[in-house]
Amino acid sequence: MKSRYCDDQSVTPVSRYVTSESSPPDRPTGLVVGLGRFLDVCQRPEVAQIALTDAPAVLGWRTWRQIEARHGLGVITQNLQAAARDGQLVRSAVIEAALLITHAADPKAARADAEQTLLALLSGMLHPPP
């Protein structure tokens, strides 16, 4: 029998932790902070065990992914989609790339890396998977 313990007791606290920061000044900052907090909390042994190992085993992969889409990573994904729709994501990525190039030890190599990354981002946005 599947237990909802994994939903109520592990995934929801993760999403609360990810979104617990005070209101960020803008969406891109919120995305960066939220992603960092999500990756941080997933390194905790109890979260890795309960939310990332036990939950999929107990609930089944599909149910676990549906729960995760509503919480935790789902919050970040929704914000990424909104940022992509209003152009903030691309604008922020381009500005960040320019800053990285400007301050790089090897600006020529940094530019090549940044361009490749930005083109991959744009390609993914223009041709999303089905």
N, CA, C and O atoms as a DFTB+ gen file, in Angstrom:
520 C
 N C O
     1  1       0.834      -1.185       0.000
     2  2       0.000       0.000       0.000
     3  2       0.878       1.248       0.000
     4  3       1.855       1.322       0.745
     5  1       0.537       2.216      -0.824
     6  2       1.314       3.441      -0.922
     7  2       0.978       4.367       0.234
     8  3      -0.178       4.495       0.638
     9  1       2.006       5.003       0.749
    10  2       1.838       5.916       1.861
    11  2       1.962       7.359       1.379
    12  3       2.777       7.654       0.504
    13  1       1.164       8.250       1.942
    14  2       1.275       9.668       1.628
    15  2       2.283      10.335       2.552
    16  3       2.497      11.543       2.461
    17  1       2.909       9.560       3.447
    18  2       3.912      10.103       4.348
    19  2       4.994      10.840       3.564
    20  3       5.420      11.926       3.957
    21  1       5.436      10.250       2.455
    22  2       6.507      10.852       1.666
    23  2       6.092      12.202       1.108
    24  3       6.923      13.104       0.995
    25  1       4.827      12.358       0.759
    26  2       4.340      13.635       0.242
    27  2       4.269      14.655       1.383
    28  3       4.891      15.715       1.317
    29  1       3.520      14.330       2.406
    30  2       3.255      15.281       3.474
    31  2       4.472      15.577       4.342
    32  3       4.636      16.707       4.801
    33  1       5.312      14.602       4.571
    34  2       6.392      14.758       5.523
    35  2       7.757      15.066       4.917
    36  3       8.660      15.474       5.648
    37  1       7.941      14.889       3.613
    38  2       9.276      15.120       3.064
    39  2       9.293      16.113       1.913
    40  3      10.123      17.022       1.908
    41  1       8.416      15.971       0.955
    42  2       8.465      16.840      -0.210
    43  2       7.999      18.241       0.136
    44  3       8.631      19.212      -0.280
    45  1       6.915      18.378       0.881
    46  2       6.404      19.696       1.228
    47  2       7.410      20.502       2.046
    48  3       7.589      21.683       1.750
    49  1       8.083      19.938       3.064
    50  2       9.105      20.722       3.758
    51  2      10.251      21.159       2.838
    52  3      10.818      22.235       3.031
    53  1      10.591      20.348       1.854
    54  2      11.629      20.740       0.902
    55  2      11.170      21.970       0.135
    56  3      11.932      22.926      -0.010
    57  1       9.935      21.962      -0.360
    58  2       9.448      23.122      -1.108
    59  2       9.357      24.349      -0.209
    60  3       9.622      25.466      -0.655
    61  1       8.983      24.149       1.054
    62  2       8.945      25.283       1.986
    63  2      10.339      25.865       2.176
    64  3      10.504      27.084       2.220
    65  1      11.339      24.999       2.289
    66  2      12.714      25.464       2.455
    67  2      13.171      26.236       1.208
    68  3      13.786      27.296       1.321
    69  1      12.873      25.705       0.038
    70  2      13.295      26.328      -1.217
    71  2      12.684      27.714      -1.367
    72  3      13.343      28.629      -1.859
    73  1      11.451      27.879      -0.955
    74  2      10.749      29.152      -1.135
    75  2      10.743      30.023       0.111
    76  3      10.044      31.036       0.140
    77  1      11.509      29.657       1.153
    78  2      11.431      30.377       2.424
    79  2      12.199      31.690       2.446
    80  3      12.032      32.473       3.381
    81  1      13.015      31.952       1.471
    82  2      13.748      33.215       1.424
    83  2      12.769      34.378       1.362
    84  3      11.644      34.244       0.880
    85  1      13.219      35.509       1.856
    86  2      12.382      36.701       1.708
    87  2      12.224      36.997       0.224
    88  3      12.981      36.479      -0.598
    89  1      11.280      37.797      -0.112
    90  2      10.951      38.088      -1.497
    91  2      12.172      38.624      -2.247
    92  3      12.723      39.659      -1.872
    93  1      12.598      37.925      -3.305
    94  2      13.753      38.403      -4.061
    95  2      13.389      39.679      -4.837
    96  3      12.212      39.920      -5.107
    97  1      14.383      40.492      -5.194
    98  2      14.099      41.743      -5.886
    99  2      13.542      41.548      -7.300
   100  3      12.852      42.421      -7.825
   101  1      13.847      40.397      -7.913
   102  2      13.344      40.132      -9.259
   103  2      13.317      38.621      -9.492
   104  3      13.864      37.848      -8.705
   105  1      12.676      38.221     -10.578
   106  2      12.511      36.796     -10.875
   107  2      13.857      36.085     -11.089
   108  3      14.052      35.005     -10.530
   109  1      14.784      36.636     -11.863
   110  2      16.057      35.934     -12.048
   111  2      16.789      35.673     -10.733
   112  3      17.353      34.597     -10.538
   113  1      16.781      36.649      -9.840
   114  2      17.417      36.455      -8.537
   115  2      16.698      35.362      -7.767
   116  3      17.336      34.521      -7.134
   117  1      15.382      35.370      -7.818
   118  2      14.599      34.324      -7.157
   119  2      14.913      32.940      -7.702
   120  3      14.972      31.969      -6.948
   121  1      15.114      32.850      -9.015
   122  2      15.456      31.561      -9.631
   123  2      16.801      31.059      -9.132
   124  3      16.943      29.892      -8.768
   125  1      17.779      31.941      -9.119
   126  2      19.121      31.553      -8.676
   127  2      19.092      31.117      -7.215
   128  3      19.660      30.087      -6.852
   129  1      18.432      31.903      -6.393
   130  2      18.340      31.581      -4.960
   131  2      17.577      30.273      -4.756
   132  3      18.015      29.405      -4.000
   133  1      16.442      30.137      -5.429
   134  2      15.635      28.919      -5.288
   135  2      16.366      27.676      -5.744
   136  3      16.306      26.641      -5.080
   137  1      17.056      27.765      -6.869
   138  2      17.812      26.615      -7.362
   139  2      18.914      26.237      -6.386
   140  3      19.107      25.060      -6.081
   141  1      19.632      27.233      -5.900
   142  2      20.692      26.961      -4.927
   143  2      20.160      26.325      -3.659
   144  3      20.757      25.387      -3.133
   145  1      19.041      26.831      -3.167
   146  2      18.447      26.268      -1.953
   147  2      17.963      24.843      -2.190
   148  3      18.099      23.990      -1.313
   149  1      17.393      24.573      -3.378
   150  2      16.945      23.221      -3.700
   151  2      18.133      22.258      -3.709
   152  3      18.064      21.178      -3.123
   153  1      19.224      22.652      -4.374
   154  2      20.404      21.779      -4.419
   155  2      21.012      21.602      -3.029
   156  3      21.481      20.514      -2.696
   157  1      21.007      22.657      -2.219
   158  2      21.530      22.559      -0.852
   159  2      20.722      21.574      -0.010
   160  3      21.289      20.695       0.640
   161  1      19.403      21.723      -0.025
   162  2      18.569      20.873       0.822
   163  2      18.656      19.414       0.376
   164  3      18.550      18.507       1.202
   165  1      18.846      19.186      -0.912
   166  2      18.945      17.809      -1.408
   167  2      20.234      17.118      -0.982
   168  3      20.354      15.900      -1.123
   169  1      21.198      17.870      -0.464
   170  2      22.436      17.279       0.034
   171  2      22.317      16.800       1.476
   172  3      23.190      16.082       1.965
   173  1      21.260      17.185       2.150
   174  2      21.054      16.713       3.522
   175  2      20.764      15.222       3.475
   176  3      19.926      14.788       2.683
   177  1      21.435      14.423       4.303
   178  2      21.242      12.967       4.255
   179  2      19.790      12.535       4.434
   180  3      19.332      11.616       3.755
   181  1      19.053      13.194       5.348
   182  2      17.661      12.791       5.576
   183  2      16.775      13.124       4.378
   184  3      15.842      12.380       4.076
   185  1      17.055      14.223       3.698
   186  2      16.277      14.580       2.509
   187  2      16.619      13.632       1.364
   188  3      15.729      13.142       0.668
   189  1      17.914      13.376       1.172
   190  2      18.326      12.445       0.116
   191  2      17.673      11.080       0.321
   192  3      17.224      10.454      -0.640
   193  1      17.620      10.620       1.566
   194  2      17.048       9.302       1.839
   195  2      15.532       9.289       1.677
   196  3      14.981       8.455       0.958
   197  1      14.868      10.218       2.348
   198  2      13.400      10.180       2.364
   199  2      12.801      10.714       1.067
   200  3      11.985      10.040       0.438
   201  1      13.199      11.917       0.663
   202  2      12.544      12.558      -0.483
   203  2      13.039      12.046      -1.828
   204  3      12.279      12.020      -2.797
   205  1      14.314      11.637      -1.900
   206  2      14.866      11.256      -3.202
   207  2      15.031       9.751      -3.391
   208  3      15.154       9.278      -4.521
   209  1      15.036       9.002      -2.298
   210  2      15.197       7.552      -2.412
   211  2      13.922       6.816      -2.005
   212  3      13.370       6.043      -2.788
   213  1      13.457       7.060      -0.778
   214  2      12.282       6.343      -0.279
   215  2      10.995       6.747      -0.995
   216  3      10.189       5.888      -1.350
   217  1      10.801       8.037      -1.208
   218  2       9.546       8.496      -1.809
   219  2       9.278       7.861      -3.169
   220  3       8.171       7.367      -3.385
   221  1      10.240       7.848      -4.100
   222  2       9.946       7.195      -5.383
   223  2       9.672       5.698      -5.230
   224  3       8.847       5.136      -5.950
   225  1      10.367       5.061      -4.292
   226  2      10.168       3.618      -4.092
   227  2       8.789       3.329      -3.496
   228  3       8.132       2.369      -3.896
   229  1       8.353       4.144      -2.555
   230  2       7.075       3.917      -1.872
   231  2       5.897       4.344      -2.745
   232  3       4.908       3.620      -2.863
   233  1       6.008       5.508      -3.344
   234  2       4.892       6.073      -4.106
   235  2       4.858       5.619      -5.562
   236  3       3.816       5.686      -6.213
   237  1       5.979       5.165      -6.062
   238  2       6.100       4.870      -7.485
   239  2       6.632       6.110      -8.200
   240  3       6.361       7.242      -7.801
   241  1       7.388       5.871      -9.257
   242  2       8.053       6.960      -9.963
   243  2       7.086       8.032     -10.450
   244  3       7.321       9.222     -10.236
   245  1       6.013       7.626     -11.098
   246  2       5.066       8.585     -11.686
   247  2       4.432       9.469     -10.611
   248  3       4.395      10.691     -10.757
   249  1       3.940       8.865      -9.545
   250  2       3.306       9.641      -8.466
   251  2       4.312      10.576      -7.819
   252  3       3.995      11.730      -7.530
   253  1       5.527      10.083      -7.589
   254  2       6.569      10.905      -6.983
   255  2       6.884      12.111      -7.868
   256  3       7.035      13.221      -7.359
   257  1       6.985      11.911      -9.176
   258  2       7.284      13.009     -10.099
   259  2       6.131      14.022     -10.131
   260  3       6.365      15.224     -10.255
   261  1       4.904      13.541     -10.020
   262  2       3.759      14.462      -9.984
   263  2       3.812      15.325      -8.725
   264  3       3.556      16.528      -8.779
   265  1       4.140      14.715      -7.611
   266  2       4.259      15.458      -6.352
   267  2       5.398      16.456      -6.458
   268  3       5.250      17.612      -6.062
   269  1       6.517      16.027      -6.982
   270  2       7.684      16.894      -7.120
   271  2       7.396      18.055      -8.070
   272  3       7.938      19.146      -7.895
   273  1       6.553      17.829      -9.068
   274  2       6.188      18.899     -10.001
   275  2       5.349      19.981      -9.322
   276  3       5.342      21.129      -9.765
   277  1       4.652      19.623      -8.261
   278  2       3.846      20.608      -7.525
   279  2       4.652      21.326      -6.455
   280  3       4.277      22.414      -6.019
   281  1       5.739      20.734      -6.035
   282  2       6.553      21.266      -4.938
   283  2       7.989      21.427      -5.422
   284  3       8.276      21.233      -6.603
   285  1       8.880      21.777      -4.519
   286  2      10.318      21.797      -4.787
   287  2      10.721      22.255      -6.166
   288  3      10.647      23.441      -6.489
   289  1      11.144      21.318      -6.968
   290  2      11.623      21.634      -8.301
   291  2      10.513      22.200      -9.180
   292  3      10.785      22.978     -10.094
   293  1       9.291      21.824      -8.919
   294  2       8.167      22.363      -9.684
   295  2       8.048      23.872      -9.562
   296  3       7.708      24.550     -10.530
   297  1       8.328      24.400      -8.376
   298  2       8.288      25.850      -8.156
   299  2       9.341      26.528      -9.030
   300  3       9.067      27.551      -9.658
   301  1      10.531      25.963      -9.069
   302  2      11.607      26.519      -9.884
   303  2      11.236      26.437     -11.368
   304  3      11.440      27.394     -12.114
   305  1      10.697      25.305     -11.788
   306  2      10.311      25.124     -13.190
   307  2       9.254      26.143     -13.600
   308  3       9.350      26.727     -14.680
   309  1       8.259      26.363     -12.765
   310  2       7.218      27.346     -13.077
   311  2       7.812      28.743     -13.244
   312  3       7.429      29.485     -14.148
   313  1       8.743      29.090     -12.373
   314  2       9.382      30.400     -12.468
   315  2      10.261      30.512     -13.711
   316  3      10.318      31.568     -14.340
   317  1      10.941      29.432     -14.062
   318  2      11.739      29.437     -15.290
   319  2      10.852      29.634     -16.514
   320  3      11.187      30.405     -17.414
   321  1       9.724      28.937     -16.543
   322  2       8.798      29.077     -17.672
   323  2       8.267      30.502     -17.769
   324  3       8.164      31.053     -18.865
   325  1       7.933      31.095     -16.638
   326  2       7.444      32.477     -16.648
   327  2       8.538      33.438     -17.100
   328  3       8.273      34.365     -17.866
   329  1       9.760      33.225     -16.631
   330  2      10.876      34.082     -17.035
   331  2      11.157      33.942     -18.527
   332  3      11.491      34.919     -19.197
   333  1      11.020      32.731     -19.040
   334  2      11.232      32.512     -20.477
   335  2      10.162      33.238     -21.286
   336  3      10.462      33.833     -22.322
   337  1       8.924      33.192     -20.820
   338  2       7.822      33.845     -21.545
   339  2       8.015      35.355     -21.620
   340  3       7.743      35.967     -22.654
   341  1       8.482      35.959     -20.529
   342  2       8.578      37.422     -20.552
   343  2       9.977      37.926     -20.914
   344  3      10.232      39.127     -20.833
   345  1      10.874      37.047     -21.305
   346  2      12.181      37.463     -21.805
   347  2      13.228      37.702     -20.739
   348  3      14.392      37.921     -21.072
   349  1      12.853      37.667     -19.456
   350  2      13.821      37.916     -18.393
   351  2      14.928      36.871     -18.360
   352  3      16.079      37.189     -18.062
   353  1      14.584      35.637     -18.662
   354  2      15.570      34.569     -18.593
   355  2      16.705      34.808     -19.581
   356  3      17.879      34.723     -19.218
   357  1      16.359      35.102     -20.811
   358  2      17.377      35.328     -21.838
   359  2      18.178      36.588     -21.515
   360  3      19.407      36.579     -21.582
   361  1      17.497      37.647     -21.174
   362  2      18.169      38.906     -20.844
   363  2      19.161      38.702     -19.697
   364  3      20.297      39.170     -19.770
   365  1      18.747      38.024     -18.665
   366  2      19.631      37.782     -17.524
   367  2      20.807      36.884     -17.901
   368  3      21.936      37.115     -17.466
   369  1      20.539      35.865     -18.705
   370  2      21.618      34.961     -19.122
   371  2      22.644      35.690     -19.970
   372  3      23.844      35.462     -19.811
   373  1      22.207      36.556     -20.861
   374  2      23.125      37.301     -21.723
   375  2      23.962      38.274     -20.894
   376  3      25.169      38.389     -21.106
   377  1      23.339      38.963     -19.966
   378  2      24.074      39.902     -19.115
   379  2      25.088      39.154     -18.252
   380  3      26.231      39.589     -18.110
   381  1      24.666      38.032     -17.681
   382  2      25.582      37.235     -16.860
   383  2      26.760      36.739     -17.696
   384  3      27.899      36.755     -17.230
   385  1      26.495      36.303     -18.919
   386  2      27.562      35.847     -19.814
   387  2      28.543      36.981     -20.096
   388  3      29.756      36.774     -20.085
   389  1      28.023      38.165     -20.344
   390  2      28.885      39.312     -20.615
   391  2      29.780      39.625     -19.413
   392  3      30.960      39.936     -19.572
   393  1      29.215      39.541     -18.233
   394  2      30.008      39.780     -17.021
   395  2      31.089      38.718     -16.845
   396  3      32.228      39.033     -16.498
   397  1      30.730      37.463     -17.086
   398  2      31.720      36.389     -16.969
   399  2      32.855      36.577     -17.966
   400  3      34.020      36.384     -17.620
   401  1      32.530      36.947     -19.188
   402  2      33.553      37.174     -20.217
   403  2      34.461      38.330     -19.809
   404  3      35.685      38.235     -19.904
   405  1      33.853      39.413     -19.357
   406  2      34.601      40.606     -18.974
   407  2      35.606      40.318     -17.867
   408  3      36.705      40.872     -17.875
   409  1      35.253      39.473     -16.926
   410  2      36.104      39.226     -15.762
   411  2      36.891      37.918     -15.849
   412  3      37.547      37.530     -14.882
   413  1      36.837      37.250     -16.969
   414  2      37.528      35.961     -17.121
   415  2      39.027      36.156     -17.309
   416  3      39.479      37.164     -17.851
   417  1      39.787      35.162     -16.847
   418  2      41.238      35.163     -17.082
   419  2      41.531      35.018     -18.575
   420  3      42.503      35.579     -19.081
   421  1      40.691      34.268     -19.267
   422  2      40.831      34.070     -20.705
   423  2      39.512      34.465     -21.382
   424  3      38.667      33.606     -21.632
   425  1      39.332      35.754     -21.679
   426  2      38.069      36.219     -22.242
   427  2      37.674      35.537     -23.552
   428  3      36.488      35.330     -23.806
   429  1      38.639      35.192     -24.368
   430  2      38.328      34.543     -25.650
   431  2      37.685      33.171     -25.409
   432  3      36.682      32.839     -26.040
   433  1      38.253      32.386     -24.510
   434  2      37.691      31.066     -24.181
   435  2      36.354      31.220     -23.473
   436  3      35.418      30.463     -23.732
   437  1      36.262      32.204     -22.575
   438  2      35.004      32.442     -21.857
   439  2      33.901      32.837     -22.827
   440  3      32.751      32.430     -22.664
   441  1      34.247      33.625     -23.833
   442  2      33.255      34.026     -24.824
   443  2      32.749      32.825     -25.609
   444  3      31.548      32.687     -25.844
   445  1      33.672      31.957     -26.012
   446  2      33.275      30.755     -26.755
   447  2      32.354      29.879     -25.906
   448  3      31.336      29.387     -26.394
   449  1      32.713      29.686     -24.641
   450  2      31.875      28.882     -23.737
   451  2      30.505      29.522     -23.530
   452  3      29.479      28.842     -23.554
   453  1      30.503      30.835     -23.327
   454  2      29.245      31.547     -23.087
   455  2      28.337      31.482     -24.312
   456  3      27.130      31.274     -24.191
   457  1      28.924      31.660     -25.479
   458  2      28.116      31.598     -26.690
   459  2      27.503      30.217     -26.873
   460  3      26.326      30.091     -27.209
   461  1      28.300      29.191     -26.652
   462  2      27.790      27.815     -26.787
   463  2      26.649      27.568     -25.800
   464  3      25.635      26.971     -26.162
   465  1      26.807      28.016     -24.577
   466  2      25.784      27.835     -23.554
   467  2      24.519      28.621     -23.892
   468  3      23.411      28.099     -23.766
   469  1      24.678      29.865     -24.319
   470  2      23.514      30.680     -24.671
   471  2      22.771      30.103     -25.875
   472  3      21.540      30.119     -25.908
   473  1      23.505      29.597     -26.857
   474  2      22.854      28.986     -28.013
   475  2      22.088      27.727     -27.612
   476  3      21.008      27.462     -28.140
   477  1      22.641      26.956     -26.687
   478  2      21.926      25.766     -26.194
   479  2      20.652      26.180     -25.458
   480  3      19.605      25.552     -25.615
   481  1      20.751      27.232     -24.661
   482  2      19.572      27.744     -23.947
   483  2      18.497      28.180     -24.942
   484  3      17.335      27.789     -24.828
   485  1      18.895      28.983     -25.907
   486  2      17.936      29.468     -26.900
   487  2      17.342      28.335     -27.719
   488  3      16.146      28.336     -28.014
   489  1      18.167      27.376     -28.085
   490  2      17.675      26.231     -28.846
   491  2      16.625      25.465     -28.048
   492  3      15.593      25.066     -28.587
   493  1      16.893      25.264     -26.770
   494  2      15.936      24.566     -25.919
   495  2      14.634      25.331     -25.765
   496  3      13.561      24.733     -25.682
   497  1      14.727      26.648     -25.726
   498  2      13.523      27.467     -25.584
   499  2      12.726      27.521     -26.875
   500  3      11.496      27.534     -26.851
   501  1      13.427      27.553     -28.006
   502  2      12.742      27.620     -29.300
   503  2      12.196      26.276     -29.761
   504  3      11.207      26.207     -30.491
   505  1      12.854      25.217     -29.325
   506  2      12.451      23.861     -29.724
   507  2      12.325      22.982     -28.484
   508  3      13.110      22.050     -28.308
   509  1      11.344      23.267     -27.619
   510  2      11.224      22.473     -26.386
   511  2      10.879      21.026     -26.701
   512  3      10.248      20.736     -27.717
   513  1      11.298      20.115     -25.818
   514  2      10.958      18.697     -26.038
   515  2       9.443      18.509     -25.977
   516  3       8.737      19.277     -25.322
   517  1       8.953      17.477     -26.669
   518  2       7.492      17.236     -26.682
   519  2       6.953      16.882     -25.319
   520  3       5.752      16.653     -25.171
